[in-house]
């Protein structure tokens, strides 16, 4: 007689179910891991490839990691200071060209924006200092370039054209640091194309426009030298308008708002423009460093890919993790702002005939007073004792 031990059957069934469940878990975990790796790889492919590209072009920057493996940020008196440069480069003009001798030469581009962003490493509060483009400064000598004087907006052009060590960005950092008494630890330069791309990648920014204004002479890109049919220069310009209030801006609109120099209602000066540029930077930083954007791999990818020459920095490899950490911790909601213009009671506009008929601004009582005021501006108020 055959006996069947019915008690064994359930245990076999249970064991099969356990194996099947383990396989499902392994397959699911594998798919999730693949998805995560894919997303992370997609997000960081361009940052890493850009970094590798920089290493290939300039292997010396890799040594920074071995010189300072701690990866600490450069700082002075508890502050890390960044120079932000916006240059007046048009799409139809390249950064370099082949000279008559067959040697690659640099085109020179003037700075449209010169701003120092200073972060207090203790409080994480951020302060912005705008230096008007027409500020008259001394220019140091290097190689065969003699010491001279000129507008601060010429520094980037001179440094690139006449091969200052580190280029135009480093020369501008040196000159800003010398005249303001503020050490510059890092710099970033962006042109019009990079500016527009960065803002469009974020889906635009929201800027509070203080006053409604019109600008009937905003330059049209690509038409700087066009001959108008009526003999005037009117075809080189367009009319732009902004209403007061919170305004959502794409890259093109934000650029117009930041660059306008001939606005009505008190918005027709470089000083008014400097205030608007600070507003745009504040809005961009708030949007770019929001948690939603930091965790969006597609936006992270786009912010790093395709910029090419439109953005230049001198960040060293070792400091990158610390820079990312600072960006996440810094408080960009309530920034202190300062514009070095005549309204600061530190600067004035002298007779143009003294400067080759050029419009410039200079300190009333020398750069020493300017340095003192800026130091006061950057020094946090003393905490009252309890």
Buried (B, 14 or more C-beta within 10 A) or exposed (E): EEEEEEEEEEEEEEEEEEEEEEEEEEEEEEEEEEEEEEEEEEBBBBBEEBBEEBEEEEEEBBEBBEEBEEBEBBBEEEBBBBBBBBBBBEEEEEBEEEEEEEEEBBEBBBBBBBBBBBBBBEEEBBBBBBBBBBBBBEBBEBEEBEEEEBBBBBBBBBBBBBBBEBBBBBBBBBBBBBBBBBBBBBBBBBBBBBBBBBBBBBEBBEBEBBEBBBBEBBBEEEBEEEEEEEEEEEEBBBEBEBEEEEBEBBBBBBBBBBBBBBBEEEBBBBBBBBBBBBBBBBBBBBBBBEEEBEEBBEBBBBBBBBBEEBBBBBBBBBBBEBBEEBBEEBEBEEBBBBBBBBEBEBBEEEEEEEBEEEEBBBBEEEBEEBBEBBEEBBEEEEEEEE
